[in-house]
Amino acid sequence: MPEENIIEINKYTARVGPWRRIDAVVFVHGIAGHFRDTWGGFPELLQSDPDLPDLDILLWGYRTSYLPQDVHGTGTLARNLVSELRVRLENAADVSLVLVAHSMGGLIVFEGLVEEMSQGRAEQKPTSLLRLISLFAVPTKGSSAADTAATAIVRFGLPEGFLNEQIRSLQGNACDSLIAHVARQIYDPPDNGPHSRRIPIRMVMASRDTAVDVGDSDMTNAPFQEPPALELDYDHHDVKLPNSHEDNRYLALAHDIQTMVAERFAELCQRCLHGVGGDRTLAETDLEIRYGAMLRKRLADSIGRPEVEQRVYGRYLQLVLHDCASLGRPPFDSANRAIIVLKRSGNLDSDS
């Protein structure tokens, strides 16, 4: 399979078809990375997490190398990524998008978003759908190694092409300018409009990261602190390779996705309970598409059998809706609380 501009759609789910009416997570690897190998079991962990609803897990890749060869710099790759997302999201309605990037992949994401906003498209897809940017070991301050390599090229009289475009993209001056735009247009803009849109940026840094400069491995120096930057005891490679749902590397992303899901779920619950006519019907359909499988499985697991009577499910779902609408809980939490109520009332007895 070619590795340039690849999105593997629904690789980790049995359903097929492009961009279902559910939220999506797009992974973007870094320099010398691979669209699949970079992330290890991360996509499978998201797809199998019992506390998350169905998600489209997408892996995007591009040609990359440290060697002096013809590869695109981050500017071109950023336009490729945005174009790919725009085409695939053209007919996607009410989808929330999460971008997860490692190393140079974060610069690609930033360049794409800054360009879109500079062109007055912050309120258009795909930018308008973006709810979270999660960065793992991203060199926001550039790479001193890239600067040193550029200096050596000049000093030893080597051909200019010896330093490829991706290495050039990692030089400090280029990164400083990019991060300044990100701060003004994405992280802390004066308002939301066609040229700017506030999007949460979570930085996950690695204490033992020798591939980035010191400032990018220490959370106290992170340029984006809301939500708070995280510093984990891993290196540049291992920081994005979680082993389980309890791994702190996994939770660094999963907790943020749960927060995003809780906000959407609470809004749907309110519409299911208090909406009228077509809006209520649409909300009920949307809730079933996004969260139905998760809610049914949680109830079936508590009963201890795969089938769930519609009468029991209906009562359970009403408890879930009211709990989330009043308390703003994520769906898995509201489901757990509803099951406790049903068990105490005897509604989950085997002969009920």
VOBASE-866552 format. One record per residue (C-alpha): x, y, z; residue number from 1; residue in one letter; chain. Coordinates in nm, 4 decimals. Layout:
BEGIN
        xx        yy        zz  pos  code  unit
         X         Y         Z  NUM     a     A
...
//
This chain:
BEGIN
        xx        yy        zz  pos  code  unit
    0.0000    0.0000    0.0000    1     m     A
    0.1428    0.3445   -0.0846    2     p     A
    0.2301    0.5573    0.2152    3     e     A
    0.1549    0.9041    0.0792    4     e     A
   -0.1612    1.0759    0.2050    5     n     A
   -0.3229    0.7610    0.3387    6     i     A
   -0.6330    0.7561    0.5503    7     i     A
   -0.7351    0.4074    0.6557    8     e     A
   -1.1063    0.4375    0.7169    9     i     A
   -1.2706    0.2168    0.9768   10     n     A
   -0.9715   -0.0146    0.9910   11     k     A
   -1.0533   -0.0965    1.3516   12     y     A
   -1.4270   -0.1538    1.3202   13     t     A
   -1.6413   -0.4103    1.1431   14     a     A
   -1.8588   -0.1441    0.9816   15     r     A
   -1.7624   -0.0061    0.6438   16     v     A
   -1.8240    0.3190    0.4624   17     g     A
   -1.6590    0.6604    0.4793   18     p     A
   -1.7054    0.8858    0.7810   19     w     A
   -2.0135    0.7607    0.9578   20     r     A
   -2.2210    1.0010    1.1680   21     r     A
   -1.9861    0.9560    1.4611   22     i     A
   -1.6855    1.1402    1.5970   23     d     A
   -1.3439    1.0774    1.4452   24     a     A
   -0.9828    1.0643    1.5638   25     v     A
   -0.7095    1.1231    1.3045   26     v     A
   -0.3490    1.0221    1.3815   27     f     A
   -0.0603    1.2063    1.2087   28     v     A
    0.2921    1.0639    1.2448   29     h     A
    0.6218    1.2523    1.2488   30     g     A
    0.9429    1.2614    1.0482   31     i     A
    1.0763    0.9151    0.9601   32     a     A
    0.7553    0.7690    1.1059   33     g     A
    0.4921    0.5407    0.9566   34     h     A
    0.1167    0.5918    0.9435   35     f     A
    0.0515    0.2585    1.1170   36     r     A
    0.3695    0.1555    1.3010   37     d     A
    0.4194    0.4909    1.4774   38     t     A
    0.1137    0.4400    1.6964   39     w     A
    0.1494    0.0754    1.7970   40     g     A
   -0.1713   -0.0388    1.9669   41     g     A
   -0.3081    0.3118    2.0294   42     f     A
   -0.5875    0.2882    1.7667   43     p     A
   -0.6986   -0.0558    1.8844   44     e     A
   -0.7096    0.0634    2.2451   45     l     A
   -0.9382    0.3518    2.1497   46     l     A
   -1.1646    0.1261    1.9499   47     q     A
   -1.1938   -0.1318    2.2295   48     s     A
   -1.2324    0.1100    2.5214   49     d     A
   -1.5615    0.0224    2.6975   50     p     A
   -1.5853    0.3802    2.8278   51     d     A
   -1.5865    0.5335    2.4795   52     l     A
   -1.8534    0.5211    2.2086   53     p     A
   -1.7834    0.4128    1.8521   54     d     A
   -1.5198    0.6321    1.6915   55     l     A
   -1.3828    0.6434    1.3403   56     d     A
   -1.0087    0.5856    1.3808   57     i     A
   -0.8127    0.7223    1.0872   58     l     A
   -0.4383    0.6987    1.0152   59     l     A
   -0.2825    0.9547    0.7800   60     w     A
    0.0621    0.9121    0.6299   61     g     A
    0.3120    1.0730    0.3942   62     y     A
    0.6558    1.0116    0.2451   63     r     A
    0.9243    1.1038    0.4949   64     t     A
    1.2988    1.0737    0.5416   65     s     A
    1.6037    1.2194    0.7169   66     y     A
    1.8085    1.1575    0.4046   67     l     A
    1.8781    1.4088    0.1263   68     p     A
    1.5945    1.3164   -0.1061   69     q     A
    1.2871    1.4752   -0.2590   70     d     A
    1.0249    1.4853    0.0159   71     v     A
    0.7701    1.7568    0.0880   72     h     A
    0.8149    2.0033    0.3704   73     g     A
    0.5523    2.0622    0.6378   74     t     A
    0.3802    2.3371    0.4380   75     g     A
    0.2955    2.1078    0.1473   76     t     A
    0.2078    1.8199    0.3789   77     l     A
   -0.0218    2.0496    0.5772   78     a     A
   -0.2164    2.1399    0.2627   79     r     A
   -0.2339    1.7718    0.1704   80     n     A
   -0.3767    1.6824    0.5106   81     l     A
   -0.6366    1.9601    0.5129   82     v     A
   -0.7427    1.8788    0.1577   83     s     A
   -0.7815    1.5112    0.2433   84     e     A
   -0.9965    1.5937    0.5446   85     l     A
   -1.2044    1.8473    0.3536   86     r     A
   -1.2864    1.5984    0.0782   87     v     A
   -1.3796    1.3240    0.3202   88     r     A
   -1.5777    1.5513    0.5518   89     l     A
   -1.7690    1.7329    0.2805   90     e     A
   -2.0934    1.5475    0.3548   91     n     A
   -2.0284    1.4632    0.7195   92     a     A
   -2.2866    1.6291    0.9427   93     a     A
   -2.2288    1.7271    1.3043   94     d     A
   -1.9064    1.5309    1.3481   95     v     A
   -1.6463    1.6182    1.6109   96     s     A
   -1.2855    1.5792    1.5022   97     l     A
   -0.9740    1.5116    1.7119   98     v     A
   -0.6249    1.5436    1.5622   99     l     A
   -0.3471    1.3470    1.7339  100     v     A
    0.0087    1.4155    1.6201  101     a     A
    0.3580    1.2970    1.7030  102     h     A
    0.6777    1.4977    1.6555  103     s     A
    0.6836    1.6813    1.3206  104     m     A
    0.3220    1.5735    1.2698  105     g     A
    0.2216    1.8461    1.5141  106     g     A
    0.3855    2.1100    1.2954  107     l     A
    0.1983    1.9733    0.9943  108     i     A
   -0.1314    2.0032    1.1833  109     v     A
   -0.0520    2.3561    1.2981  110     f     A
    0.0534    2.4761    0.9525  111     e     A
   -0.2640    2.3380    0.7989  112     g     A
   -0.4904    2.5079    1.0525  113     l     A
   -0.3061    2.8401    1.0454  114     v     A
   -0.3273    2.8483    0.6648  115     e     A
   -0.7001    2.7690    0.6714  116     e     A
   -0.7655    3.0470    0.9204  117     m     A
   -0.5450    3.2930    0.7377  118     s     A
   -0.7584    3.2263    0.4294  119     q     A
   -1.0766    3.3001    0.6285  120     g     A
   -1.1943    2.9387    0.6529  121     r     A
   -1.1938    2.8885    1.0306  122     a     A
   -1.5724    2.8393    1.0255  123     e     A
   -1.5618    2.5891    0.7394  124     q     A
   -1.4858    2.2161    0.7388  125     k     A
   -1.2595    2.0621    0.8480  126     p     A
   -1.1480    2.3373    1.0889  127     t     A
   -1.4996    2.4051    1.2172  128     s     A
   -1.5347    2.0408    1.3284  129     l     A
   -1.2113    2.0266    1.5263  130     l     A
   -1.2592    1.9899    1.9035  131     r     A
   -0.9129    1.8902    2.0256  132     l     A
   -0.5476    1.8848    1.9177  133     i     A
   -0.3388    1.6317    2.1101  134     s     A
    0.0386    1.6563    2.0650  135     l     A
    0.2904    1.3872    2.1616  136     f     A
    0.6567    1.4989    2.1748  137     a     A
    0.6173    1.7847    1.9274  138     v     A
    0.9202    2.0167    1.8746  139     p     A
    0.7407    2.3496    1.9118  140     t     A
    1.0736    2.5289    1.9578  141     k     A
    1.2316    2.3681    1.6549  142     g     A
    1.5242    2.1314    1.6551  143     s     A
    1.8774    2.2461    1.7329  144     s     A
    1.9947    1.9366    1.5441  145     a     A
    1.8226    2.0697    1.2298  146     a     A
    1.9860    2.4117    1.2816  147     d     A
    2.3257    2.2471    1.3292  148     t     A
    2.2782    2.0404    1.0142  149     a     A
    2.1933    2.3526    0.8135  150     a     A
    2.5043    2.5295    0.9454  151     t     A
    2.7218    2.2294    0.8582  152     a     A
    2.5856    2.2254    0.5025  153     i     A
    2.7080    2.5830    0.4524  154     v     A
    3.0340    2.5336    0.6386  155     r     A
    3.1432    2.2317    0.4390  156     f     A
    3.0150    2.3596    0.1067  157     g     A
    2.7712    2.0743    0.0522  158     l     A
    2.4936    2.1063   -0.2070  159     p     A
    2.1864    2.2929   -0.0785  160     e     A
    1.9668    1.9933   -0.1607  161     g     A
    2.1628    1.7795    0.0870  162     f     A
    1.9263    1.9091    0.3562  163     l     A
    1.5762    1.7935    0.2663  164     n     A
    1.2622    2.0036    0.3107  165     e     A
    1.1458    1.8170    0.6199  166     q     A
    1.4698    1.8870    0.8058  167     i     A
    1.4412    2.2526    0.7010  168     r     A
    1.0893    2.2623    0.8432  169     s     A
    1.2305    2.1728    1.1849  170     l     A
    1.4655    2.4717    1.2047  171     q     A
    1.4069    2.7048    1.4963  172     g     A
    1.3129    3.0232    1.3114  173     n     A
    1.0390    2.8514    1.1126  174     a     A
    0.8915    2.6927    1.4261  175     c     A
    0.9010    3.0190    1.6241  176     d     A
    0.6960    3.1975    1.3594  177     s     A
    0.4470    2.9106    1.3316  178     l     A
    0.3891    2.8835    1.7068  179     i     A
    0.3319    3.2586    1.7286  180     a     A
    0.0524    3.2258    1.4696  181     h     A
   -0.0923    2.9271    1.6561  182     v     A
   -0.1021    3.1285    1.9784  183     a     A
   -0.2877    3.4177    1.8119  184     r     A
   -0.5286    3.2221    1.5936  185     q     A
   -0.5905    2.8895    1.7724  186     i     A
   -0.4726    2.8802    2.1325  187     y     A
   -0.5779    3.2233    2.2585  188     d     A
   -0.7489    3.4264    1.9838  189     p     A
   -0.9368    3.7467    2.0721  190     p     A
   -1.2571    3.5965    1.9283  191     d     A
   -1.3964    3.3195    1.7096  192     n     A
   -1.4614    3.4067    1.3471  193     g     A
   -1.3460    3.3334    0.9918  194     p     A
   -0.9800    3.4030    1.0793  195     h     A
   -0.9484    3.2466    1.4255  196     s     A
   -1.1036    2.9777    1.6411  197     r     A
   -1.0137    2.8663    1.9900  198     r     A
   -0.9254    2.4942    1.9963  199     i     A
   -0.7877    2.3133    2.3036  200     p     A
   -0.4249    2.2025    2.2606  201     i     A
   -0.2987    1.9268    2.4907  202     r     A
    0.0787    1.8844    2.4966  203     m     A
    0.2168    1.5471    2.6102  204     v     A
    0.5922    1.5775    2.6657  205     m     A
    0.8527    1.3112    2.7364  206     a     A
    1.1083    1.3687    3.0134  207     s     A
    1.3693    1.1478    2.8438  208     r     A
    1.3145    1.2909    2.4965  209     d     A
    1.6538    1.3557    2.3356  210     t     A
    1.5097    1.4096    1.9886  211     a     A
    1.3747    1.7545    2.0789  212     v     A
    1.5343    2.0516    2.2491  213     d     A
    1.5240    2.0706    2.6294  214     v     A
    1.2385    2.3195    2.6289  215     g     A
    1.0124    2.0668    2.4553  216     d     A
    1.0657    1.7912    2.7119  217     s     A
    0.9825    2.0011    3.0180  218     d     A
    0.6155    2.0857    3.0807  219     m     A
    0.7042    2.4073    3.2621  220     t     A
    0.8253    2.5469    2.9292  221     n     A
    0.5306    2.4311    2.7191  222     a     A
    0.3905    2.7162    2.5056  223     p     A
    0.0353    2.5840    2.5525  224     f     A
   -0.0784    2.5251    2.9113  225     q     A
   -0.4575    2.5112    2.8864  226     e     A
   -0.5456    2.2320    2.9192  227     p     A
   -0.2333    2.1705    3.1316  228     p     A
    0.0668    2.0201    2.9579  229     a     A
    0.1636    1.6700    3.0695  230     l     A
    0.5178    1.5392    3.1224  231     e     A
    0.5564    1.1607    3.1209  232     l     A
    0.8669    0.9548    3.1951  233     d     A
    0.9296    0.8186    2.8440  234     y     A
    1.1461    0.8945    2.5432  235     d     A
    1.0532    1.0434    2.2067  236     h     A
    0.9576    0.7061    2.0618  237     h     A
    0.7831    0.5367    2.3549  238     d     A
    0.5668    0.8283    2.4691  239     v     A
    0.2964    0.7421    2.2131  240     k     A
    0.2992    0.3631    2.2539  241     l     A
    0.0549    0.2755    2.5352  242     p     A
    0.0175   -0.0874    2.6416  243     n     A
   -0.3293   -0.0860    2.7986  244     s     A
   -0.6361    0.1202    2.8816  245     h     A
   -0.4758    0.1974    3.2191  246     e     A
   -0.1477    0.3208    3.0700  247     d     A
   -0.0913    0.6905    3.1425  248     n     A
    0.0078    0.7447    2.7789  249     r     A
   -0.3331    0.6194    2.6719  250     y     A
   -0.5221    0.8094    2.9408  251     l     A
   -0.3510    1.1334    2.8327  252     a     A
   -0.5690    1.1186    2.5205  253     l     A
   -0.8653    0.9102    2.6360  254     a     A
   -0.9607    1.1452    2.9200  255     h     A
   -0.9761    1.4393    2.6795  256     d     A
   -1.1907    1.2415    2.4355  257     i     A
   -1.4231    1.1451    2.7223  258     q     A
   -1.4647    1.5132    2.8073  259     t     A
   -1.5520    1.5930    2.4463  260     m     A
   -1.7949    1.3009    2.4310  261     v     A
   -1.9626    1.4052    2.7582  262     a     A
   -2.0409    1.7510    2.6202  263     e     A
   -2.2036    1.6118    2.3072  264     r     A
   -2.3858    1.3395    2.4998  265     f     A
   -2.5326    1.5886    2.7478  266     a     A
   -2.6620    1.8049    2.4632  267     e     A
   -2.8262    1.5042    2.2954  268     l     A
   -2.9810    1.3917    2.6243  269     c     A
   -3.1375    1.7341    2.6733  270     q     A
   -3.2849    1.7252    2.3237  271     r     A
   -3.4154    1.3694    2.3694  272     c     A
   -3.5922    1.4714    2.6905  273     l     A
   -3.7105    1.8213    2.6056  274     h     A
   -3.6950    1.8539    2.2281  275     g     A
   -4.0101    1.8622    2.0180  276     v     A
   -4.1114    1.7077    1.6890  277     g     A
   -3.8401    1.6423    1.4365  278     g     A
   -3.5623    1.7760    1.6557  279     d     A
   -3.6375    1.5209    1.9255  280     r     A
   -3.6591    1.2384    1.6729  281     t     A
   -3.3277    1.3430    1.5188  282     l     A
   -3.1643    1.3578    1.8621  283     a     A
   -3.2929    1.0093    1.9521  284     e     A
   -3.1615    0.8710    1.6228  285     t     A
   -2.8265    1.0458    1.6673  286     d     A
   -2.7907    0.9129    2.0211  287     l     A
   -2.8597    0.5567    1.9074  288     e     A
   -2.6093    0.5805    1.6201  289     i     A
   -2.3332    0.7274    1.8354  290     r     A
   -2.3853    0.5649    2.1740  291     y     A
   -2.6421    0.2858    2.1357  292     g     A
   -2.3943    0.0000    2.0971  293     a     A
   -2.1921    0.1131    2.3972  294     m     A
   -2.4965    0.1599    2.6224  295     l     A
   -2.6492   -0.1750    2.5230  296     r     A
   -2.3240   -0.3633    2.5784  297     k     A
   -2.2782   -0.2110    2.9220  298     r     A
   -2.6289   -0.3172    3.0235  299     l     A
   -2.5917   -0.6644    2.8701  300     a     A
   -2.2613   -0.7196    3.0531  301     d     A
   -2.4236   -0.6267    3.3858  302     s     A
   -2.7128   -0.8651    3.3246  303     i     A
   -2.4716   -1.1406    3.2298  304     g     A
   -2.6405   -1.2318    2.9036  305     r     A
   -2.6150   -1.0870    2.5523  306     p     A
   -2.9834   -1.0075    2.4983  307     e     A
   -3.1540   -0.7116    2.6624  308     v     A
   -3.5327   -0.6857    2.6851  309     e     A
   -3.6618   -0.3686    2.5244  310     q     A
   -3.8666   -0.2911    2.8355  311     r     A
   -3.5582   -0.3022    3.0551  312     v     A
   -3.3508   -0.1094    2.8026  313     y     A
   -3.6165    0.1608    2.7771  314     g     A
   -3.6199    0.2151    3.1533  315     r     A
   -3.2404    0.2060    3.1657  316     y     A
   -3.2108    0.4589    2.8828  317     l     A
   -3.4475    0.7015    3.0547  318     q     A
   -3.2352    0.6849    3.3692  319     l     A
   -2.9225    0.7479    3.1619  320     v     A
   -3.0807    1.0458    2.9862  321     l     A
   -3.1966    1.2107    3.3088  322     h     A
   -2.8671    1.1451    3.4880  323     d     A
   -2.6557    1.2962    3.2118  324     c     A
   -2.8916    1.5863    3.1432  325     a     A
   -2.8882    1.6899    3.5100  326     s     A
   -2.5264    1.6122    3.6016  327     l     A
   -2.3383    1.6310    3.2695  328     g     A
   -2.1806    1.2883    3.3201  329     r     A
   -2.0081    1.1025    3.0344  330     p     A
   -2.2187    0.8191    2.8918  331     p     A
   -2.0280    0.5363    3.0636  332     f     A
   -2.0703    0.7028    3.4038  333     d     A
   -2.4421    0.7714    3.3559  334     s     A
   -2.4845    0.4117    3.2364  335     a     A
   -2.3134    0.2737    3.5486  336     n     A
   -2.5331    0.4844    3.7739  337     r     A
   -2.8481    0.3764    3.5899  338     a     A
   -2.7522    0.0095    3.6277  339     i     A
   -2.7079    0.0554    4.0034  340     i     A
   -3.0587    0.2060    4.0266  341     v     A
   -3.2080   -0.0797    3.8230  342     l     A
   -3.0330   -0.3436    4.0325  343     k     A
   -3.1514   -0.1902    4.3567  344     r     A
   -3.5082   -0.1789    4.2252  345     s     A
   -3.4940   -0.5429    4.1160  346     g     A
   -3.5419   -0.4579    3.7493  347     n     A
   -3.2321   -0.6522    3.6459  348     l     A
   -3.3272   -0.9787    3.8168  349     d     A
   -3.2978   -1.2738    3.5826  350     s     A
   -3.6741   -1.3405    3.5919  351     d     A
   -3.7808   -0.9791    3.5431  352     s     A
//
